[in-house]
């Protein structure tokens, strides 16, 4: 019985942490001034690194398919965090891959930490 109670407490604590993180992400996005990345159209900033295998073999193909599908309707910028650490810091990149959707006005619309699928990115860009 004690083990069950401890397990439930751990699961409940993790659920609360997840909910707090989900509530914090939009606030983080609003706090970022992305004005310098404003292109007049939705922009996808794709943060990657030479050492990131998930970036190379999973996220990069998704971003390429998205670029082919949406064409000139969106701007896509690949950002190597080793080459541009100040930009990665500005967007609070915590892990790789990270994708940031900037709307037409230059405001951060969404931040995706970790692998983001094509459907999710496409819907975020179309709403932005």
Backbone as CSV, one residue per row, in Angstrom:
resi,resn,N_x,N_y,N_z,CA_x,CA_y,CA_z,C_x,C_y,C_z
1,UNK,0.815,-1.189,0.000,0.000,0.000,0.000,0.866,1.264,0.000
2,UNK,1.968,1.215,0.749,2.874,2.368,0.795,3.491,2.645,-0.574
3,UNK,3.856,1.574,-1.270,4.453,1.739,-2.603,3.474,2.387,-3.579
4,UNK,2.227,1.981,-3.478,1.197,2.554,-4.338,1.029,4.045,-4.061
5,UNK,1.008,4.405,-2.813,0.871,5.801,-2.425,2.065,6.628,-2.910
6,UNK,3.261,6.096,-2.750,4.467,6.797,-3.207,4.443,6.946,-4.730
7,UNK,4.057,5.898,-5.423,3.972,5.945,-6.888,2.969,6.997,-7.332
8,UNK,1.810,7.034,-6.689,0.794,8.027,-7.044,1.284,9.442,-6.771
9,UNK,2.026,9.636,-5.700,2.569,10.955,-5.392,3.593,11.386,-6.440
10,UNK,4.436,10.462,-6.867,5.437,10.779,-7.890,4.759,11.112,-9.214
11,UNK,3.800,10.309,-9.620,3.075,10.550,-10.865,2.325,11.872,-10.800
12,UNK,1.699,12.142,-9.665,0.988,13.415,-9.500,1.933,14.602,-9.562
13,UNK,3.084,14.489,-8.944,4.084,15.559,-8.988,4.587,15.808,-10.402
14,UNK,4.845,14.728,-11.131,5.282,14.876,-12.524,4.191,15.512,-13.380
15,UNK,2.952,15.146,-13.140,1.837,15.741,-13.883,1.734,17.236,-13.596
16,UNK,1.923,17.621,-12.353,1.902,19.046,-12.006,3.053,19.804,-12.664
17,UNK,4.233,19.200,-12.687,5.374,19.833,-13.363,5.097,20.013,-14.852
18,UNK,4.510,18.994,-15.481,4.197,19.083,-16.904,3.179,20.198,-17.160
19,UNK,2.150,20.276,-16.332,1.143,21.326,-16.488,1.749,22.717,-16.285
20,UNK,2.645,22.838,-15.319,3.306,24.126,-15.085,4.161,24.512,-16.285
21,UNK,4.858,23.549,-16.864,5.687,23.826,-18.042,4.823,24.259,-19.226
22,UNK,3.689,23.598,-19.422,2.788,23.957,-20.515,2.237,25.366,-20.330
23,UNK,2.018,25.771,-19.102,1.533,27.131,-18.829,2.642,28.158,-18.991
24,UNK,3.886,27.765,-18.739,5.015,28.693,-18.807,5.485,28.952,-20.234
25,UNK,5.384,27.956,-21.115,5.896,28.108,-22.485,5.314,29.308,-23.231
26,UNK,4.000,29.553,-23.205,3.486,30.734,-23.915,4.030,32.050,-23.345
27,UNK,4.238,32.099,-22.045,4.802,33.307,-21.441,6.239,33.530,-21.895
28,UNK,6.996,32.449,-21.990,8.366,32.561,-22.492,8.370,33.094,-23.923
29,UNK,7.462,32.580,-24.738,7.392,32.998,-26.137,7.045,34.477,-26.249
30,UNK,6.104,34.944,-25.449,5.704,36.352,-25.506,6.805,37.288,-25.035
31,UNK,7.679,36.796,-24.174,8.738,37.638,-23.614,9.897,37.851,-24.584
32,UNK,9.941,37.092,-25.667,11.044,37.191,-26.613,10.721,38.226,-27.678
33,UNK,11.639,39.143,-27.912,11.488,40.138,-28.973,12.153,39.593,-30.227
34,UNK,11.345,39.151,-31.171,11.867,38.552,-32.395,11.842,39.525,-33.554
35,UNK,11.788,40.810,-33.280,11.652,41.813,-34.326,12.680,41.722,-35.432
36,UNK,13.912,41.350,-35.096,14.957,41.289,-36.122,14.749,40.139,-37.095
37,UNK,13.928,39.158,-36.729,13.650,38.035,-37.624,12.361,38.227,-38.411
38,UNK,11.724,39.371,-38.290,10.483,39.640,-39.026,10.774,39.714,-40.513
39,UNK,10.066,38.910,-41.282,10.269,38.863,-42.732,9.022,39.274,-43.490
40,UNK,7.952,39.578,-42.781,6.698,39.906,-43.445,5.879,38.676,-43.776
41,UNK,6.407,37.502,-43.446,5.666,36.259,-43.615,6.055,35.331,-42.468
42,UNK,5.249,34.308,-42.204,5.599,33.394,-41.117,7.000,32.814,-41.326
43,UNK,7.750,32.734,-40.238,9.133,32.272,-40.311,9.341,31.125,-39.341
44,UNK,10.042,30.103,-39.802,10.416,28.981,-38.960,11.915,29.055,-38.706
45,UNK,12.290,29.213,-37.460,13.692,29.158,-37.060,13.956,27.737,-36.573
46,UNK,14.874,27.068,-37.234,15.170,25.671,-36.938,16.558,25.615,-36.307
47,UNK,16.607,25.430,-34.985,17.871,25.390,-34.252,18.414,23.968,-34.250
48,UNK,19.665,23.838,-34.668,20.294,22.543,-34.816,21.767,22.648,-34.434
49,UNK,22.442,21.523,-34.452,23.876,21.482,-34.189,24.499,20.337,-34.955
50,UNK,25.769,20.447,-35.216,26.489,19.420,-35.980,26.417,18.063,-35.287
51,UNK,26.368,18.048,-33.985,26.383,16.829,-33.181,24.990,16.242,-32.934
52,UNK,23.952,16.883,-33.409,22.575,16.465,-33.120,22.087,15.464,-34.173
53,UNK,22.026,14.194,-33.788,21.594,13.170,-34.750,20.092,13.236,-35.011
54,UNK,19.300,13.571,-34.004,17.852,13.709,-34.213,17.592,14.835,-35.212
55,UNK,18.385,15.898,-35.122,18.238,17.020,-36.053,18.490,16.572,-37.490
56,UNK,19.572,15.845,-37.682,19.974,15.434,-39.030,19.028,14.421,-39.657
57,UNK,18.668,13.417,-38.878,17.941,12.289,-39.457,16.424,12.341,-39.300
58,UNK,15.925,13.219,-38.433,14.480,13.296,-38.259,13.943,14.703,-38.523
59,UNK,14.467,15.706,-37.812,13.900,17.053,-37.936,14.228,17.692,-39.284
60,UNK,15.454,17.542,-39.773,15.843,18.160,-41.054,14.969,17.678,-42.214
61,UNK,14.704,16.369,-42.359,13.812,15.938,-43.435,12.396,16.513,-43.303
62,UNK,11.909,16.659,-42.082,10.579,17.235,-41.872,10.574,18.692,-42.320
63,UNK,11.607,19.433,-41.954,11.704,20.843,-42.335,11.830,20.976,-43.857
64,UNK,12.586,20.084,-44.494,12.729,20.122,-45.956,11.393,19.835,-46.651
65,UNK,10.648,18.858,-46.154,9.322,18.570,-46.723,8.385,19.759,-46.559
66,UNK,8.466,20.397,-45.414,7.644,21.568,-45.138,8.001,22.715,-46.084
67,UNK,9.285,22.917,-46.302,9.743,23.972,-47.214,9.262,23.703,-48.635
68,UNK,9.314,22.445,-49.045,8.858,22.089,-50.389,7.348,22.276,-50.521
69,UNK,6.616,21.950,-49.474,5.163,22.035,-49.526,4.668,23.482,-49.487
70,UNK,5.238,24.289,-48.585,4.748,25.657,-48.409,5.468,26.672,-49.288
71,UNK,6.605,26.289,-49.823,7.329,27.156,-50.760,7.619,28.533,-50.223
72,UNK,7.303,29.547,-51.022,7.599,30.924,-50.661,6.630,31.553,-49.687
73,UNK,5.625,30.810,-49.254,4.645,31.357,-48.314,5.238,31.550,-46.920
74,UNK,6.317,30.817,-46.637,6.985,30.929,-45.339,8.487,31.069,-45.552
75,UNK,9.152,31.629,-44.554,10.614,31.694,-44.558,11.123,30.662,-43.561
76,UNK,12.170,29.946,-43.946,12.756,28.950,-43.054,14.233,29.273,-42.907
77,UNK,14.670,29.395,-41.661,16.058,29.724,-41.378,16.649,28.651,-40.481
78,UNK,17.702,28.010,-40.955,18.424,27.011,-40.164,19.467,27.744,-39.332
79,UNK,19.487,27.472,-38.037,20.413,28.151,-37.126,21.273,27.111,-36.426
80,UNK,22.576,27.147,-36.687,23.523,26.277,-35.997,23.870,26.941,-34.672
81,UNK,23.558,26.276,-33.563,23.749,26.895,-32.250,25.222,27.124,-31.924
82,UNK,26.119,26.361,-32.536,27.551,26.578,-32.314,28.023,27.839,-33.020
83,UNK,27.463,28.116,-34.179,27.861,29.290,-34.952,27.157,30.558,-34.484
84,UNK,25.949,30.421,-33.940,25.169,31.582,-33.500,24.638,31.382,-32.076
85,UNK,25.528,31.294,-31.089,25.066,31.038,-29.712,24.222,32.170,-29.132
86,UNK,24.471,33.405,-29.570,23.679,34.521,-29.041,22.221,34.438,-29.508
87,UNK,22.001,33.963,-30.726,20.635,33.793,-31.226,19.934,32.654,-30.481
88,UNK,20.670,31.583,-30.226,20.109,30.465,-29.464,19.757,30.913,-28.046
89,UNK,20.582,31.737,-27.473,20.314,32.259,-26.134,19.097,33.177,-26.141
90,UNK,18.995,34.020,-27.170,17.863,34.943,-27.282,16.530,34.194,-27.303
91,UNK,16.495,33.066,-28.004,15.261,32.285,-28.121,15.147,31.197,-27.062
92,UNK,16.042,31.230,-26.089,16.011,30.305,-24.949,15.977,28.844,-25.390
93,UNK,16.880,28.519,-26.306,16.977,27.149,-26.789,17.545,26.290,-25.663
94,UNK,16.771,25.308,-25.237,17.155,24.453,-24.127,17.652,23.094,-24.587
95,UNK,17.212,22.668,-25.746,17.550,21.352,-26.263,17.521,21.401,-27.785
96,UNK,18.120,20.405,-28.403,18.088,20.318,-29.862,17.351,19.058,-30.262
97,UNK,16.581,19.114,-31.309,16.241,20.295,-32.094,15.219,21.165,-31.373
98,UNK,15.234,22.427,-31.694,14.212,23.369,-31.249,13.731,24.121,-32.474
99,UNK,12.431,24.283,-32.599,11.871,25.085,-33.684,11.068,26.223,-33.086
100,UNK,11.229,27.401,-33.685,10.527,28.591,-33.225,9.751,29.148,-34.408
101,UNK,8.460,29.382,-34.216,7.607,29.967,-35.254,7.427,31.441,-34.920
102,UNK,7.828,32.292,-35.875,7.686,33.745,-35.734,6.614,34.192,-36.717
103,UNK,5.627,34.946,-36.223,4.547,35.373,-37.114,4.978,36.530,-38.015
104,UNK,4.073,37.004,-38.838,4.381,38.059,-39.819,4.823,39.358,-39.171
105,UNK,4.357,39.618,-37.964,4.697,40.853,-37.264,5.997,40.738,-36.482
106,UNK,6.633,39.573,-36.514,7.892,39.387,-35.810,7.739,38.963,-34.364
107,UNK,6.568,38.446,-33.996,6.332,37.967,-32.639,6.429,36.447,-32.613
108,UNK,6.984,35.912,-31.541,7.097,34.464,-31.410,5.701,33.888,-31.194
109,UNK,5.297,33.001,-32.090,3.979,32.383,-32.008,4.032,31.029,-31.305
110,UNK,5.157,30.315,-31.449,5.267,28.992,-30.832,6.732,28.604,-30.707
111,UNK,7.023,27.844,-29.650,8.352,27.258,-29.457,8.143,25.766,-29.238
112,UNK,8.878,24.962,-29.996,8.794,23.508,-29.871,10.164,22.983,-29.450
113,UNK,10.258,22.469,-28.236,11.495,21.870,-27.756,11.467,20.396,-28.094
114,UNK,12.485,19.915,-28.777,12.522,18.523,-29.207,11.921,18.382,-30.596
115,UNK,11.788,17.166,-31.031,11.286,16.860,-32.367,9.844,17.339,-32.534
116,UNK,9.590,18.076,-33.606,8.234,18.536,-33.931,7.840,17.943,-35.277
117,UNK,6.675,17.327,-35.335,6.267,16.688,-36.587,5.772,17.714,-37.609
118,UNK,5.656,17.270,-38.843,5.298,18.148,-39.951,3.914,18.770,-39.769
119,UNK,2.966,17.995,-39.310,1.605,18.493,-39.123,1.574,19.629,-38.104
120,UNK,2.277,19.452,-37.016,2.313,20.468,-35.966,2.955,21.738,-36.482
121,UNK,4.114,21.633,-37.133,4.797,22.816,-37.652,3.963,23.531,-38.712
122,UNK,3.348,22.755,-39.593,2.536,23.329,-40.654,1.350,24.113,-40.076
123,UNK,0.679,23.535,-39.095,-0.464,24.237,-38.496,-0.014,25.486,-37.760
124,UNK,1.134,25.444,-37.092,1.653,26.629,-36.408,2.019,27.720,-37.394
125,UNK,2.610,27.355,-38.519,2.991,28.357,-39.527,1.769,28.947,-40.218
126,UNK,0.759,28.149,-40.471,-0.427,28.642,-41.155,-1.249,29.562,-40.264
127,UNK,-1.210,29.333,-38.953,-1.924,30.193,-38.003,-1.152,31.492,-37.799
128,UNK,0.192,31.398,-37.857,1.050,32.582,-37.621,0.850,33.542,-38.753
